[in-house]
Amino acid sequence: MLSTLARAATRRPLTVLLLWGLFLLLGFGLGTGVFGKLSDDVPDVPGTESQIAAEHLDGLDPAGASITGVVEAAVADPAVRAEVRRAVADLREVAGVAEVPDPYATPGLVAEDGRALVVSVALDGGLDDDAEEAAVDDAADRLHGIGGSEVSGVHVSGGPLLGQQLGERAQEDVKQAELISLPVVLVLLLVVFGGLRAAGLPLLVAVAGIAGAFLALFGFSQFTDISVYAIQVTTMLGLGLAVDYALLMLVRFREERRHTPDVVEAVHRTVAAAGRTVLFSGLTVAVSLAGLLVFPSTFLRSMGLAVAAVVVVDMLAALTLLPALLARFGGRIPPAKGRPEEEGRLFARLARFAARRRVAVLAVAVPALLVLALPVTGMTINLGDARQLPKSTEARQLYDAIEAHFPPGTGVSPVTVVLRPGTDAATADRIRALAPGTVARDLSGGTTVLELPPGGPADGPAATELVERVRDLRGDAPVQVTGSAAQLVDFRQMLADRAPWAALTVLAGIFVLLFAFTGSVLLPLRTVATTLLSLGAALGAVVWVFQDGHLAGLIGAEGLGALSLTAPPLIIAIAFGLAMDYELFILARMREARELTGDDREAVVTGLRRSGRVVTCAALLLAVVFGAFMTGGFSPILQIGLGLTLAVLIDATVVRMLLVPATMALLGRRAWWAPKPLRRAHERFGVREEAPVPAPPQPAAR
């Protein structure tokens, strides 16, 4: 298959380039339409109690969306009072607006300090998307129009407006990250390759990866909700992996050019060797992300599918677009300098040191990584609030204004208890007594709704404990709990129930792929064990910074007491896949050296010597990409960015440069062992990567 792709790309390079050009136009034209379709409904999990109860309530009492405005002013001033009441009257006339309470006549909407008030705008239920968008825009414009010298600020957000603001922020963050990362990546590639032509090719592949990210997300948005987090995550991964794969292919191409003057033949040999590594690397990353499909969460499934699609685009770009570019322009890229045995001396010394002092290396590195992973034992996840947003966003400014002027708990979503027909009065009374200030509403069909004040943040421990107390107390009564706190409880339970199955799915897939690649049953086990060490250390650092608040201010964040519920699953899935990337880069070279020499110990040294530079450069480039996306200030993306950056750097240095040669030396020849039946199966069906046997000198192509 790879040889067919390579021949097609080199035989018709202009056709391949034209097809990819059309793909780029689609990605940056049609694909960018996804920015207007983003959702912030992350915790929805179909089939859970909270979701079923919410759908039941929507059927009985379909309520429209709402937006909120906070006016900071001396609210008792007659001019302010008159201006606000004019705005309320105008808002009530906006098409699609159902209700706008008078802040001055409604308890709780005017701050006790007299410096702020809340204007709440409820929309009609059943509006179509266009009508709702028009109503929201008109209402927001009128709220922002509340002015006068006495008004110090007006902040409007909430409901569909929040999703719109988050989408705009995501688009700005992506543009900013690309403006930062692409020039830095180009400079680093110039240092690596020493020429603009070779350095520019990975960026072209990276641009294809970004277009693929946009197009994949836009396609999925036609069938399911796409989270606001998806834009940054898929773009950063699409950009980073594209550079990784292109770097691996280009380094191999320059090596092949040493003894293969014919450019097309060098491309074929590059794809036959390094292309197999790219193929398996892409498959292992996709398998790692397949674990997200085990979870019933719409968010996690859509993220898994979208990111896997981006990985496939990057892989195809490296195997078709890059060979076409090399066939067309590769003759202007100089071969690698020096002799192969002179390359990577530093990495060879590291490998020999780790192999010779294998017990000492393991005794120091493993406990150090375990210590870094310790904070994971205290990790907790929450829905989060507007503190996750940068202070420049209007939603965060609204949150800060409410925090500054209103009592704690203002605007917090209640714990909503649905009492279906057949619920006895005693059970209802016991539930009502759990929280002072409970509000009851009777709906059609004999359903009663109790709204229990959570006594703190909607996703705080008091709120989640209240959900669990209601569920413990109800017995067999037809009572269901919904609301933000209940969604969080159900999301956590979903993660706990499905995580073992997700892990089993990923590990089984990784084992099969690595066995097909290496023919060993011990190497996959060793790879998983060392990868978990780097992953645990990176996740522990994220908990220490973002949950506990240590050094968070250095990256423009703050300790929130918990991680975003989106961060841990995505960090684990993506970082695990990236670690497999580097493992395959190294194992491919080790296997080549072993097949050429038959010397297991020297194969470890040679493999690391030949791959160490690529792995180090790839990790550095990925760290630049992830770091650029951390400039946006959105806490969940900061958490994911920091986690992936640390995972990549720890894995590419401590794990791959020290633990891999140490464990390989400890295992010796046993590292490549497999039972006879499996060995025979691998010899018949497994992937056998072509060894880089030097080709006879040929005249240079003209």
URHU-V329136 format. One record per helix or strand of 2 or more residues. SS is the DSSP state (@ for helix, = for strand). FROM is the first residue (numbers start at 1). LEN is the number of residues. Records with the same first field share a line. If there is no record, write none. Layout:
SS=FROM-LEN ; FROM-LEN
//
This chain:
@=2-10 ; 13-17 ; 31-6 ; 49-12 ; 78-15 ; 103-3 ; 129-16 ; 159-35 ; 196-26 ; 228-32 ; 263-32 ; 298-35 ; 340-3 ; 345-12 ; 358-21 ; 386-3 ; 394-12 ; 425-8 ; 444-3 ; 461-13 ; 484-35 ; 522-26 ; 552-4 ; 567-31 ; 600-30 ; 635-38 ; 676-10
==38-2 ; 66-8 ; 97-4 ; 116-8 ; 151-7 ; 226-2 ; 381-2 ; 415-5 ; 439-4 ; 448-5 ; 479-4 ; 563-2
//
